[in-house]
C-alpha cells in the first residue's frame, strides 16, 4: 500500500498536494470538489491590506460626494465606516468550518503593526496555520537590502509571538542571498518556507499604450528554481519546505520530493486542467513509487539533495558551463517550438 502522507508545518497531510492561494478557493463549491479530488490542504486567498485600504478610500470618497450640497444637507449619507478585514475573516472562518482538511490563511500587509493585528484576527478564525507573503516593493534606491531583510525577520518574530499556530513564509527569489535570508528566518522561528512566490508583473499593450496585467500561469519548466533550493535546503534548516510554481504533473511533485521538499502548492495546473487533474497527479505518483519499490515519501525524500549527493557540482553553476562546452552538440539540435534546451 503506497503511503503519500507527509508533514508540513508540523501538520500531518494525507499527501503533498496543497492548493495555493487563488480565486479558486473563494467558491465553496470548488473547495468541496478540491477536497474530494484529493487536495491535502487549502491556502485561502490572501488578505491584502493594500486592497482594504483602497476600498476604504473609495468608500470615503463616494460617501462624501454630496457633502455640503446646500445649507440643509451636510451629507445625504449616514456615517458609515469600512468594515476592514471582517468580510475576509468571515469567509476564512466559513471555509475552515466547511472542510475537513487543514486550512491555511495567507497574509500580505504594508504597515508593521498591521501584520501582527491581522495575524491575530486570522488565527482566531480557527485556521490551522498562517502563511506570510514577504515581498518588498522598494522604490527608494538608498534603502539597503540588509535593512529590508532585518525588517522582515523582525515582523516574523512579532507574528510568531502573537499567534500559537504554525507560521510559514512565502518568499520571492529576488534576494541577493536567498539562502542567508531563509537561514535567518528559520532561526527566527519560521515553521516552513514556500519557494517561490510568482509575482504578477505588468505588461504594456502597444495598441492602447497602457499597462495591463495578463494572467501569469506557470509551466513545468518554471519549477527549476524551487527544485534547486529544495535540494540546497534539505536537512539544512529546521522548517519544512514547500515548493511553489510550475507544479503541473505528478512527475513535477516527485522531482520536488527527490530534491527535498515536504509539500508543494498547486494553482496553475488546476486552472489549466481542472480539478479532476488532482487524482491523476496522485495516481501517477503512486505508480512511479510502486514501480521502484518505494512505500512512502520518506523513502526517497531528499535522495537527490545536495546533502545526499556525491557529486559536489550538481547544484553549482559548473553544470551550465559543462553544457556550454558541448555547444557543438546543441547546434545540431533543433528544438520544438516553446522547448527549453537549457
Residue pairs with C-beta under 8 A, 6 or more apart in sequence:
1 295
2 286
2 289
2 290
2 294
2 295
2 296
3 295
3 296
3 297
4 14
4 15
4 16
4 282
4 285
4 286
4 296
4 297
5 12
5 13
5 14
5 15
5 296
5 297
6 13
6 15
6 16
6 40
6 262
6 263
6 297
7 13
7 240
7 262
8 16
8 18
8 41
8 192
8 240
8 242
8 262
8 263
9 104
9 129
9 166
9 168
9 191
9 192
9 240
10 166
10 191
10 240
11 41
11 102
11 128
11 129
11 166
13 40
13 41
13 102
13 263
14 38
14 40
14 101
15 38
15 40
15 282
15 285
16 40
16 253
16 256
16 257
16 261
16 262
16 263
16 264
16 297
17 38
17 39
17 40
17 253
17 263
17 264
17 266
17 278
17 281
17 282
18 39
18 40
18 41
18 42
18 43
18 104
18 242
18 263
18 264
18 265
18 266
19 25
19 34
19 39
19 41
19 42
19 43
19 265
19 266
19 267
19 270
20 43
20 244
20 265
20 266
20 267
21 43
21 44
21 45
21 46
21 106
21 131
21 267
22 45
22 267
22 271
23 45
24 30
24 34
24 267
24 270
24 271
25 31
25 34
25 42
25 43
25 44
25 45
25 95
26 45
26 91
28 94
28 95
28 98
30 275
31 42
31 95
31 98
31 99
32 98
32 99
33 275
34 42
34 270
34 275
34 278
35 42
35 99
35 100
35 101
37 275
37 276
37 278
37 279
38 278
38 279
38 282
39 101
39 278
40 101
40 102
40 263
41 101
41 102
41 103
41 104
41 128
41 263
42 95
42 99
42 101
42 102
42 103
42 104
43 104
43 105
43 106
43 131
43 265
44 91
44 92
44 95
44 103
44 104
44 105
44 106
44 127
45 106
46 106
46 107
46 108
46 133
47 85
47 88
47 89
47 92
47 105
47 106
47 107
47 108
47 118
47 122
48 108
49 108
49 109
49 110
49 111
49 114
49 118
50 108
50 110
52 82
52 84
52 85
53 110
55 82
56 82
56 84
59 80
59 82
60 82
63 75
63 77
63 80
64 75
66 73
66 75
66 76
66 77
67 74
67 75
68 74
68 75
69 76
85 118
85 121
89 121
89 122
89 124
89 125
92 103
92 105
92 122
92 125
92 127
93 125
93 126
95 103
96 103
96 125
96 126
96 127
96 128
97 126
102 128
102 129
103 127
103 128
104 127
104 128
104 129
104 130
104 131
104 168
105 122
105 123
105 125
105 127
105 129
105 130
105 131
106 130
106 131
106 133
106 170
107 115
107 118
107 119
107 122
107 130
107 131
107 132
107 133
108 132
108 133
108 135
109 115
109 118
112 151
112 155
112 158
115 132
115 155
115 158
115 159
116 155
116 158
116 159
116 162
119 130
119 132
119 159
119 162
119 163
119 167
120 162
120 163
122 130
123 130
123 162
123 163
123 164
123 165
127 165
128 165
128 166
129 165
129 166
129 167
129 168
129 191
130 159
130 163
130 165
130 166
130 167
130 168
131 167
131 168
131 169
131 170
131 194
132 155
132 156
132 159
132 167
132 168
132 169
132 170
133 170
133 197
134 152
134 155
134 156
134 169
134 170
134 171
134 172
135 171
135 172
135 197
135 199
136 148
136 151
136 152
138 148
145 175
145 176
149 175
149 181
149 184
152 181
152 185
153 184
153 185
153 188
156 167
156 169
156 185
156 188
156 189
156 190
157 188
157 189
159 167
160 167
160 188
160 189
160 190
166 191
166 192
167 189
167 190
167 191
168 190
168 191
168 192
168 193
168 194
168 239
168 240
168 242
169 185
169 190
169 192
169 193
169 194
170 193
170 194
170 196
170 197
170 244
171 178
171 181
171 182
171 193
171 194
171 195
171 196
171 197
172 196
172 197
172 199
173 195
173 196
173 225
175 181
178 229
179 229
179 232
179 233
182 193
182 229
182 233
182 237
183 236
183 237
185 193
185 239
186 193
186 237
186 238
186 239
190 239
191 239
191 240
192 239
192 240
192 241
192 242
192 262
193 233
193 237
193 239
193 240
193 241
193 242
194 242
194 244
194 265
195 225
195 226
195 229
195 230
195 241
195 242
195 243
195 244
196 225
196 226
196 229
196 244
196 245
197 244
197 245
198 216
198 218
198 222
198 244
198 245
200 213
200 216
201 216
202 211
202 212
202 213
203 211
203 212
203 213
203 214
204 210
204 211
204 212
205 211
205 212
217 268
217 271
217 272
218 245
218 246
218 247
218 248
218 267
218 268
219 246
219 248
219 268
220 246
220 248
220 249
220 252
221 246
221 340
222 245
222 246
223 243
223 245
223 246
223 247
223 248
223 252
223 255
223 256
224 246
225 245
226 243
226 244
226 245
226 246
226 256
226 261
227 243
227 255
227 256
227 259
228 259
228 315
230 241
230 243
230 256
230 259
230 260
230 261
230 305
231 259
231 260
231 302
231 304
231 305
231 306
231 314
231 315
232 305
232 306
232 315
233 241
233 260
234 241
234 259
234 260
234 261
234 301
234 302
234 305
234 306
234 307
234 308
235 260
235 302
235 305
235 307
235 308
236 307
240 262
240 263
241 260
241 261
241 262
241 263
242 261
242 262
242 263
242 264
242 265
243 256
243 259
243 261
243 263
243 264
243 265
244 264
244 265
246 252
246 268
247 253
247 256
247 264
247 265
247 266
247 269
248 268
248 269
248 272
248 273
249 269
249 281
249 284
250 280
250 281
250 282
250 283
250 284
250 285
250 288
251 284
251 288
252 264
253 264
253 281
253 285
254 285
254 288
254 289
256 264
257 297
257 300
257 301
258 300
258 301
258 302
258 303
258 304
259 302
259 304
259 305
260 301
260 302
260 304
260 305
260 307
261 301
262 301
266 278
266 281
269 277
269 281
270 277
270 278
289 295
289 299
289 300
292 300
294 300
302 308
304 314
306 314
306 315
309 315
313 319
320 342
323 330
323 342
330 341
333 341
335 341
